[in-house]
Amino acid sequence: MAHIKSQEKRNRQNEKRKQRNSQEKSSIRTASKKVHAAVESKDKEVSQALLQKFVKNIDTAAQKGVVHKKTAARKKSRLAKKVNALTAKQ
């Protein structure tokens, strides 16, 4: 336990940020799973719409520093490749 006021405040701030970051990461994973499910069901329009929402989520998370910018780019690229392959087949 911290005995210094500034460290107690720092601990409170860290806990708030930890919860906020975990919620943000969870929403990214959920959005990714929804896109994967739409691609599996071969629904072109829905998968494209969900991909746009996913890209928005992960871009804001990368901007805030929740995930690294290159991690965000990699995840966006891989999902976009799957969605584009789906549209190219049809």
DAQUI-V373310 format. One record per residue. N is the residue number from 1. PHI is phi in whole degrees, 0 to 359 (NA if undefined). NEAR is the number of other ideal C-beta (glycine too) atoms within 10 Angstrom. Layout:
((N,PHI,NEAR) (N,PHI,NEAR))
This chain:
((1,NA,5) (2,279,10) (3,246,6) (4,262,8) (5,302,8) (6,295,8) (7,288,11) (8,297,12) (9,295,11) (10,300,12) (11,296,12) (12,296,10) (13,296,10) (14,297,10) (15,294,10) (16,298,10) (17,294,13) (18,299,10) (19,294,10) (20,296,12) (21,293,15) (22,292,11) (23,295,11) (24,296,16) (25,295,14) (26,296,10) (27,293,15) (28,294,21) (29,297,9) (30,297,11) (31,297,19) (32,296,19) (33,296,12) (34,294,17) (35,295,23) (36,300,16) (37,295,13) (38,293,21) (39,292,19) (40,297,11) (41,278,10) (42,60,11) (43,261,14) (44,292,14) (45,294,9) (46,295,15) (47,295,24) (48,292,16) (49,295,14) (50,293,22) (51,297,22) (52,298,12) (53,295,13) (54,298,24) (55,298,17) (56,297,11) (57,300,17) (58,286,25) (59,293,15) (60,293,13) (61,295,20) (62,292,19) (63,293,11) (64,279,12) (65,92,10) (66,290,19) (67,237,18) (68,289,11) (69,298,13) (70,287,9) (71,295,14) (72,298,20) (73,297,13) (74,296,11) (75,294,17) (76,297,17) (77,297,9) (78,294,10) (79,290,21) (80,297,15) (81,298,10) (82,292,15) (83,294,20) (84,294,13) (85,294,10) (86,294,18) (87,288,11) (88,290,7) (89,292,8) (90,267,6))
